[in-house]
Amino acid sequence: MSSTNTAQHGTPADAYPPDDMGRWGEFGGRFVPETVMAALDELEAGMNEAFADPAFHAELALLARDFVGRPTPLYLAERLTEDVGGARIWLKREDLAHTGAHKINNALGQAIIAKRLGKQRIVAETGAGQHGVATATACARFGLKAVVYMGEEDMRRQRPNVVRMKMLGAEVIPVTNGAGTLKDALNDAIRDWIANVEDTHYLIGTAAGPHPYPYLVRRLQAVIGQESRAQMLERAGRLPDAVVACVGGGSNAIGIFHSFRDDPVRLIGVEAGGTGGALHARSLSGGKVSILHGSRSYVLCDDDGQVVETHSISAGLDYPGVGPEHAFLHSTGRAEFIGATDDESLVAFDRLCHLEGIIPALETSHALVIAERIAHDLGPTGDVLVGLSGRGDKDVDQIAARRGME
Ligand SMILES: *Cc1c(COP(=O)(O)O)cnc(C)c1O
């Protein structure tokens, strides 16, 4: 690897860092008001100190083991494999991590950094509510005040997570601007942060936003790929032919991709294809290079740069932007990005429930659509690794309502 820093105590590898401006190629950077610059500089310094400090890694590793339940298992989905009739399908079980998704890996790491910086208050945005729950959990664990912004539409779609956040002691603030979804919640969280930057850390939930967030979040999520690469070698005796993960802002995908970047392994990100028509959230496969939420990346916008309405059945993928490192991987062709529709995802959701006894998140179901397709195409000698980003407990009301189940 080009710039792997082996002095990082077995924690997220430091290959492919961004340049001094926080960019990978033309993507990323910092497009924020002057007032936010100082806060980002402070965070970047805190991040660099933490990553260079063995005590930080030791604290995070202990929590990862005893609080989160890492390493999460690598599971061979035998019945799904048999049914598809192609390559072996392996699931990296982030759904078994504490709070039910990969989000906790990032929330705990950032909470430790916030504490090291002396911040008492955390603001966060949330879409599906998984990041809000992870943030509320990390804040409870460290005695920090959590304030979570969530779109009204998402609060309706993901009610169980709203209740969980409140039980964990977080304040949940409904966002009524715009469509009342993730993008709007993110705007309000940033506004709060700017107004309270002295005592507040903004704990972003995905690998997007201004530098250093995309890099910070990738470092904290890279544990997914590190574990699964070693687990594949141990269990399958080889690396997978393809790694497949769903992409909202891109944190679980960049986390699982990272360790495979120098390997002859296809990296496939799955975006929300929505209705299959004009309504979708395919930022990479259907967007333009623009600036959103402080960084340059692919954005779903019109010719004037106005962000357009997005749609996905899954709140966690319903976002018009995407992290800049994915934009870079897309532009160089190192990773491929494909859409899966709402309907296709519901079919994949049912198949994992019925064939494996695992209820996946709707976000994750998008990855399963493409994983099945790739496994089929590869044939029986292949191996496909899927980032099973989260469990579907949060989605059961929504799916039941859609199907008229009581
Ligand atoms: C939040 C979420 C996602 C999407 O976020 P990324 O940052 O793209 O990973 C995917 N799956 C689950 C289960 C989530 O909770």
The ligand as a MOL file (V3000), in Angstrom:
LIG
                    3D

  0  0  0     0  0            999 V3000
M  V30 BEGIN CTAB
M  V30 COUNTS 15 15 0 0 0
M  V30 BEGIN ATOM
M  V30 1 C -27.2860 4.9450 7.6330 0
M  V30 2 C -27.3410 3.6240 7.0040 0
M  V30 3 C -26.8660 3.4080 5.7020 0
M  V30 4 C -26.4040 4.5160 4.8000 0
M  V30 5 O -25.3450 5.2810 5.2850 0
M  V30 6 P -23.8710 5.1290 4.7200 0
M  V30 7 O -23.1510 6.2550 5.3520 0
M  V30 8 O -23.9370 5.2400 3.2420 0
M  V30 9 O -23.3650 3.8140 5.1640 0
M  V30 10 C -26.8480 2.1180 5.2100 0
M  V30 11 N -27.3070 1.0810 5.9430 0
M  V30 12 C -27.7740 1.2430 7.1930 0
M  V30 13 C -28.2500 0.0650 7.9380 0
M  V30 14 C -27.8070 2.5200 7.7650 0
M  V30 15 O -28.2760 2.6650 8.9990 0
M  V30 END ATOM
M  V30 BEGIN BOND
M  V30 1 1 1 2
M  V30 2 1 2 3
M  V30 3 2 2 14
M  V30 4 1 3 4
M  V30 5 2 3 10
M  V30 6 1 4 5
M  V30 7 1 5 6
M  V30 8 2 6 7
M  V30 9 1 6 8
M  V30 10 1 6 9
M  V30 11 1 10 11
M  V30 12 2 11 12
M  V30 13 1 12 13
M  V30 14 1 12 14
M  V30 15 1 14 15
M  V30 END BOND
M  V30 END CTAB
M  END
